[in-house]
Amino acid sequence: MQRAAGAAFFIRITNAAIAYLSQIVMARWMGAFEYGVYVYVWTWVLLIGTVADLGFAVAAQHFIPRYIEARDHSRIRGFIFASRWVPAVAVTLMAVLAATSVYLLSGSIGVYLVFPLYLACLALPPYGMTAVQDGVARSFGWINLGLVPPFILRPLLLLAVMLVLFAAGFALDAATAMLAALAATWLTAIGQVVVLDRRLEKRIPKARRNTVYGVWIRSALPVLFANIFLFLISYVGVLLLQYFRSPNEIALYYAATKVTAIVAMVHFAITASATHKFAAFEAAGDTPGLAKFYATSTRWTFWPSIAAAILVLVAGKPLLWLFGREFMAAYSLMFVMVAGLLVRASIGPGEQLLNMVGQQRICAVIYAGAFAVNLVLCLAFIPPWGAMGAALAAAISIVVESVLLFLVVKSRIGIRAFVGFSGPR
């Protein structure tokens, strides 16, 4: 787990560096206006992409380890087949609906947006496919295969394809950038599927596919709703700051969020490496082993998060200065944000533990409650306190989420999910 978590953390850090440098390069190539159009259009891909896998990425880590434990190769092949075509059909329908909306609204949106938005619709199916294959690869412990394509290869291919298009005579504008993004997304998805299929042929004996669509979809949908609420928690502060306060405060909040994201990467790394193991322990009926492994996961989430938090806060002002001197005013926000992230780290990957042992619905309810708390507090705190109010609302909602996860894990699974004494009751 330590090796896998280290790989996941390194991949995310590398992704952050590539994203930062590529944003600078593309902005200089394209100019502020065209780059702004590209960012706006690609954001829609990210928004819709959060639901493109229909929850099958997490469901894969719930079911595949169980089928491996039971040597049920027919169900493994059936699930992998279903995890591809069910989300593919759904996201294709989303893309068609989005393209139809662009066509109907083409008269009321800027003409410079229409063609890039059509290209964005074409990028949705491979984007969803990559998310699903990520979950399948993690189920077998293939962290690099799951994370390298979307986080490393896709952004590098984007820059490479843009250079090829420029050499071919295309203008460096938003449409060219979206063409490059479309090509990079498709190439990444296809390459990932090819490599994954080759590994599966060696790992899984040939067997007739056995499918239980109802079971898989009922398990995946609560995860889908949880992801929607988690996404809303991440963005409700920005949306309400735009409504109540000036763009300057949005910029401060955004910069502080980006810098403190380094702390959150530790939680992501442990979750990426440990999730499928929870399902494997539960499938084997090894409750003491599950409790011990979760305790280890919690320690490896919390203490490295403490180290990352200290590093981020010590280097906070220089990191904010890279955005611009005026962004150093966001330094106080970082303390509030880091406090919330450390509370989340103190209980480890509790949400994925619940998802892996069949408690997806209560996990979705917890995230819905955390979103409701965040929304109410944003409405109360942002008008008088601005960006600091948004940061406080986010941190308090994370505390509420963490407390609820701790209580549910303790009551339903019998594990005290807290650093220092995680283990069976």
C-alpha positions, 0 to 999 in steps of 0.5 A: 500500500505504501508503494502504491500510495507513493506512486499515486502521490507522485503522479498527482504532484507531477500532474499538478506541475504539468497542469501549472506549466501547460496553463502558462504555455497555452495562455502565452500561445493563445492569448487571454481571450482564446485561452479563457474560451478554452478554459470555459469550454473544458470546464464543462467537460470536467463538470459533466465528466464527474458523472460520466462513469455513473459510479462504476469506477468505485463499484469496480473496486467493490465487486472485482476484489470479491469476485477475485476472492471467489474465483468467479471469473465469469462475473469479473468478465461480465462486470468489466463488459458492463462497466464499459457499455452502460456508462458509454451509452449514458454518456453518449446520450449526455453528449447528444443532449449537450450538443442539441442544447448548444445547437438550440442556444447557438443564437444566444451564445457567442459564435466563438463558443459554438464549435469548441462546445461541439468538440467538448461534446465529442470528448465526453465518451472517452473521458468517461471511459478513462474514469471507468478504466481507472477504477477497474485498474485500481481493483487489480492494484494497477495504480500506474495504469489507472492514474498515469493515462488521465493525469500524465499522458493526456495533458502531455498529449494535449501539448504535443497535438497542439504543436502538431496542429500549429505546424500543420497551419492551424491557428493557436485559438480555442478551437485548435486547443479543443481539437487537441484536447479531443484527440488527446482524450481519445488517444488516452482512452484507447491506449488505456483500454488496449493495455488493460485488456492485455493485462486482463487476458493474462490475469483472468482465465477465459470464461463466459460473461455472467452479468447481474446489471441490477445489482451493479447499477444499484450499487453504483448509483449511490456512489454517483450521487455522493460524487455529485454532492462532493463536487458541489461541496467543492464549488458552492463557495466559488459560486456564491462568492461570485453572487455576493462578493467581488471577483477579487475575493473569488481569485483569493479563494481559488488561489488558496484552494489550489495551494492547499490541494497539496495536503488533499493529495495525500488523502487521494493517494491513500484512497487510490491504493487502499480502496480495493483492499477494503473490499478484499478483506471484507469478501474474505470475512477477515474483520480483524484484518480489515480493522488493522489495515484501516488503522494503517491506512488512517496513519498513512493518511494523517501523519503525511498530511500533517507534514504536507500541511506544515510544508504548505503553510511555511511556504504559503506566502511564496506559493501565493506570490507566484499567482501575484503579489495581491494574492498573498492576502489569501494566506489566512484562508490557508490555515482554515482550509488546512484545518478542515483537510487535517480533520478529514485525514484524521479518520482516513478513507472512511467514505471508501471503506463504507462504499466497499462494504456495501454502505454506499447509500449512507455514504451518499446521505452523509455527503448530502448532509455535508453539502447542505451544511456547506450551502447554509453556512456559505449563505450565512458567512459569505455576505459579511466575511467574503472569502474567509466565510467561504473557507470557514463554511467549507472547513466546518462542512468537512468536520461535519462530514468526518464526524458522521463518517466516524460514527457510521463506520463505528456503528455499522462496521465496528471499526473506530475510524480515528488516527491513534486508535483505529481498530475493532471496537 
